[in-house]
Amino acid sequence: MTGLVLLIPIALFCGLVGLAAFFWSMKSGQYDDMDGAALRILIDDDAPAAVSKEPHA
């Protein structure tokens, strides 16, 4: 029983810290562009090597 007296306030404090971190991330714009990160993986940034039209000697 004395363990619960210690564990319940610790659990509530951890929950409040997590909730505060969530609201801070919402305020700082962490979740503004959810589709951009998902679609960014599909963009191919590597340009193909230039093909030379000169005949090889």
C-alpha positions as CSV (number, residue, x, y, z in Angstrom):
1,M,0.0,0.0,0.0
2,T,2.8,2.4,0.7
3,G,4.2,1.7,-2.7
4,L,1.1,3.1,-4.3
5,V,1.5,6.3,-2.4
6,L,4.8,6.7,-4.2
7,L,4.0,5.2,-7.6
8,I,0.7,7.1,-8.3
9,P,2.2,10.6,-8.0
10,I,5.2,9.5,-10.1
11,A,2.9,8.1,-12.8
12,L,0.8,11.2,-12.8
13,F,3.9,13.4,-13.1
14,C,5.2,11.3,-16.0
15,G,1.8,11.6,-17.7
16,L,1.8,15.4,-17.3
17,V,5.3,15.6,-18.6
18,G,4.3,13.6,-21.7
19,L,1.2,15.7,-22.2
20,A,3.3,18.9,-21.9
21,A,5.8,17.6,-24.5
22,F,2.9,16.8,-26.8
23,F,1.4,20.2,-26.6
24,W,4.9,21.8,-27.0
25,S,5.4,19.8,-30.2
26,M,2.0,20.9,-31.5
27,K,2.8,24.5,-30.8
28,S,6.2,24.3,-32.4
29,G,4.7,22.9,-35.7
30,Q,6.1,19.4,-35.6
31,Y,2.9,18.0,-37.1
32,D,2.1,20.7,-39.7
33,D,3.2,18.7,-42.8
34,M,2.3,15.1,-42.4
35,D,2.1,14.3,-46.1
36,G,5.4,16.0,-47.1
37,A,7.6,13.5,-45.2
38,A,5.6,10.6,-46.6
39,L,5.9,11.7,-50.2
40,R,9.5,12.9,-49.9
41,I,10.7,9.3,-49.9
42,L,9.2,8.9,-53.4
43,I,11.1,11.8,-55.0
44,D,14.2,10.6,-56.8
45,D,17.0,13.2,-56.4
46,D,19.6,11.3,-58.2
47,A,20.1,12.6,-61.7
48,P,21.0,10.0,-64.3
49,A,24.5,10.1,-65.6
50,A,24.9,12.3,-68.7
51,V,25.3,10.2,-71.8
52,S,28.0,11.4,-74.1
53,K,27.2,11.6,-77.9
54,E,30.8,11.5,-78.9
55,P,32.0,8.2,-80.4
56,H,34.5,6.4,-78.3
57,A,37.9,6.1,-79.9
